[in-house]
């Protein structure tokens, strides 16, 4: 039995491969890229925490060299980017984020992603967890997720956890300035509901009420349905 089929059987839900046509509304697989230098750094210089996740938005060693320069030029059209990573042991689907600009993931290990569409967030800022779909990302795969794609942390497929390189527009996932917070408040009071989801720079978040770490950070508790855990 393949790993994908095994995951489907254990969880009783479809698990799609990012190489299939079903992924097309969420993103695309990038082919022909060589990120061996970044992957080697991740394997040698980063670790997986004993519990939870660690996310570092910007790592100098990953942002240096021809690989990073090529991504900046060819994928982001010359706009400044940041390259970091997310390593961890997450097994849950209970929160989502999106950005204004694509996110590139380079799978250093196998992992799963729970994905949704931004347009499925209601005007009342709720999102039905049953609309999310699970995708399997095999080690070595490089994907682009469109800015309309809801996502969050990868989900592990083994005891050891996962490692993932994350590329985003520069400044994403860093703290809001006081001016940003004031502008967010003014926009929300003026009737721009999306402003209530802005949690960090270029990071709009909707959370399940039971995902305490996000709720404590100020995330909007709008995810409806079960606080779901994926078996591996």
N, C-alpha and C positions, 0 to 999 in steps of 0.2 A: 504494500500500500504506500502511495506517495505521501509526503509530508502534508501536502495540501488536502488530500482526501482524508488523512488521519485527523487533521484539525476540523474538517467539516463534520466528521462522525462524532468527535468528542463534544462538539458544541451545538450540533443540530441546526446549523445555519450555513448558508453558502459562503465559501471562501474563494475569491477570485484571484487569478494571477495578474499582475500588472501588465503582462505582455498580451493579455487578451483584449478584444475590442471593447469590452465593458468598461475599461479604464479610461476610454477616450474623453468622457465628459469631465473627468477629474484631473487628467494630466497626460503626460506622454513619457515613454521610455527613451532616454538619450543614448544613442549608439555611436560607436566610433571614438569615444573619449577614453583617454588613458589617465587614470587618477592613481597610479601605482604608488607615487611618492606620498600622497596624502594618506592612502590606506596603510602604507608601511609605518608612517608616523603614528597613526591611530593604534595600530597593533602593538607598537613598541613603547609608546610614551603615554598612553591613556589607559585607565582601568575602569572596570564596572563596579559601582558601589555595592556594598553588601545588601542594601535595601534601597528602595526608591530609585530616583533618577538623578543624574547630574547633567546640567545643561550649561555650556559655555558658549556665548554668542560669537566671540571673536578670539581667534588664536593666531598669533603672529606667524608661527611656523607653518600653518596651513595657508596663510594668506600670501606667503612669499613664493616666488618661482613662476615658471611658465604656465603651470596648470591653472593657477588662480587668475593670471593675466588673461588667459584664453577664455575662461568662463566670463570674466568681466566684459570682454570685448564682444564675444560671439553670442552669448545668451542674454546678457543684460544691456547690450547695446552701448557699452562704454560707461554705464552708470556705476557709481561706487558700490561695492559689495562687502559683506563680512562673511567669513568662513569660520564656523565653530563646530561643535559636536553635541550630541545627546547620547549618553550611555546609561543603561539602567536595567531594571527588572520589572517594569510595568506590566500588569496583566488586565487592566481595567479599561472600559469604555464609558466614561462619565463626564467628559468635557471636550470642547472643541474651540479652535481658534482659527482666524484667517488673517491674511496680510494683504496690503495693497502692493502687489508685485509677486511674481512666482517664487516658490521655494524649491531648491534643488536638494535632493537627498542622495547620498552615496552610501549604499548598504555595505558596511564593513563586515557585518554578520547578517544572517537571515533575520527577518522580523516581519510582523504584521502591521498594517495601518488600518485604522477605522476612519472612513472618509464619508463626508456628506457634501451637500450643496448649500452654498450661502443663501440661495433664493428660497430654501425651505425653512428659514427662520421666519416666523410669523411677525406680523406688525406689532404684536404684543410681546415680542422678544422671547418666544418659546420655540423649542426644537424637539421634535419627536424622535427619540433614540432609535426607534424601529426603522427610520429612514436611512440610518447609517449602514454602510456596507464595508465588508472586511476584505482587504487585499493582502496577498502574500508577496513579499519582496525578497528575492533570493540574494544571497551574498554576492557582491560585485555589481549588482544592478544599479544604474543611475536613473533617477526619475525627476521630472519636473512636475510639480503640482501647481495648477493654475491658481490665481488669486481668488477665484470663486469657490475654491475647495476648502471645506471644513476639515480640520485634522487636529491632532495633538501629538502626544508622545507615541513613538512606536510601541509595539506590544511584543514581548519576548516569545520565542518558540521553543526555548530549552531552559534548563536550570541555570546556565551560565549568564543569561541575559542577552543584551544586544549592544551594538555600537553603530552609530550613524553619524556621518558627516552632514552638516546642515549649512546651506548657502542661502543668504537672503540679502535684500537691499540693506546697505550700511545703516546701522543704528537701530534696526529692528530688535525688539525684545529687550530694550534697555529702558531704564526708568523715565517716566514722564517728567518734564520740567514743571515748575510752578505755573509758568505761562500756559503750558499744554493743559494742565489740570483746570485752570480757569477757563480756557477756551472750550474744553469738554463740558464743563458745567453750564456755560452760557448756551452752547449748542443744544444740550439736553433740555434745558428750561424752555428754549425757543421751539421745541417740538421735534428735534432731530433725534429720533429714538436710537439710532446706531451709536450715538455718542455714549450711551449708557453701557455699551459693550467694550469701550476702549479702556484697556487695562495698563498697557505699556506702549512705548513708541511702536507704531505700526503693528499693533497686536490687539485685535478685537476678540474677546473671549466670552463664551457662554458655557455655564457649568451646571452639572447635576447638583442639586442642593446638598447631597451627601458627600461631595468631593471637598472635604474640609480645607486642604491646602489652597485650592483656588478661591474658595469662598472667603477665607481669611485674608487673601490678598485683595479682595474687593470685586471678584468676578460676579457677573450677573447670574443668578440661579434660575436659568430658564430651560434646562434640559429635562424633558418629561419622559417618564418610563422607568424601567428598572436600572439600578446601579449595577451594570453588567460586568462580569468577569469572564475572561477567555481562558479556557483550559488548553494546555499544550501537552 
